[in-house]
Amino acid sequence: MSLDYDLSKIVDRDKSDEGWNVTETIIFGCMITDIGKITKANYHAWFARYKIMIPETTVTIFDVRKHIGLHTNVINRTQYWWIKHTFEPRLEQIALDAMRLEREADKEIQEIQDLL
């Protein structure tokens, strides 16, 4: 499925090359944030989700605010859905990795003790 977008409702979009780079980043950021339409009511949530996923971003809250009116075909997901589907699998994987490392370390310790 393609990522489609509509910029026509953005009031004061920067049309320079640098402005397009920010716009393009925000368009693709809609897939990361699972917020497909940037509005006055949700631009803070969009920025918070994006900043969590891309902490070193150069996109600012002011950039996002300038893109109020941006529409994409990304499905808008609730905060609950986004948190559950973004972090729950990661938490489970971290726990599984920790248990695996612990088993491997215990096995090595036991092998050393058996040699003594």
N, C-alpha and C positions, 0 to 999 in steps of 0.2 A: 504494500500500500504506500502510495506516495505521501509526502508531507506537503499539504497545500496550505496557503496562507493568503490573507487579505489585509493589505495595509491601508486601504482607502478610508478607514474610520479613525486613523491616527491623525490627530489634529496638527501637530507641529513636528513632523518627522525630519530629522537631519538627512538630507539626500546626498551628502558628500560621500566619498569612498570610505572614510573613517566611520561615518554615520551608518553606512550600509553594513560594515563589519559588525557593529554593535547590533543592528537590526537582525542580521543573519544569526548571530550568536543567540539572541533572544528567541528567534523563531525555533531554532533547534533545541534551545533550552526548554521549550514547551513540552518536548518529549521527556525530558528528565524530570520536570516538575509535575507532569500529568495535569497541567492547567493549560488548556488550549485557547482560552480567551483572556486577555489581560484587561481588567476593569478597575474602576476606582475602588471597588469593594474587595478585590483580591490581589492587587499588585504587591502588597506587603507579603502575603502568603507565597506568591510566586517567587519573590526575591529570597525569602527565608528558605524555601525548599532548594532553590538553585544554589544558594550559599552553602547549605549543608552538603550538597553533592559535589560542588566545585568550590572549595574554600578559597583557593587562590585566584578566583575570578577577578577580572578587571571590570566586569559589569557592576554598575552601582545601582542603588535604589533610585537615583535620579534618572538613570538610563531607562529603567523599567517603567518609571512613572511617565516618561516621555512616550512610551509605547502603549499607553492605555488606548484601547480601540483595536489592537492587533487581534486578529482571529486566525486560528489554525484549525485543522481537522483533528487535532489531538483531543481525546475524550477527557473531560474534566472529571477528576477523581477527588473524592472527599479526603480530608486530612487523615481520617482514620484509615481509609483504604490505602492511601499512599504510605503511611508509616508502617502499616502491617505488611504490605507487599515489598517495601523497600528494605526494611530492617530485620524483619523476622527471619527470612532465609539467611541473612548474614550472621545473626546471632546464633542460629542453629549450627552453621558451619564452623564458627569460631569455637563453640562448645565441643563439637565433634573433633576438631583439630587438637584441642587441648587434651581431650581424653586419649586420643591416639598418641600424642607426645608423652603423656603420662605413662601409658602402657609400655611404650618403647623404653623409657627411662627405667621403669620398674624391672623390665626384662634384663636390661644391661646390668643393673645393680645386682639382680639375682645371679646372673652369670658370673660376676666378679666374686660374689660371696661363695658360690659353688667352687670356685677355683681355690679359695682360701681354706 
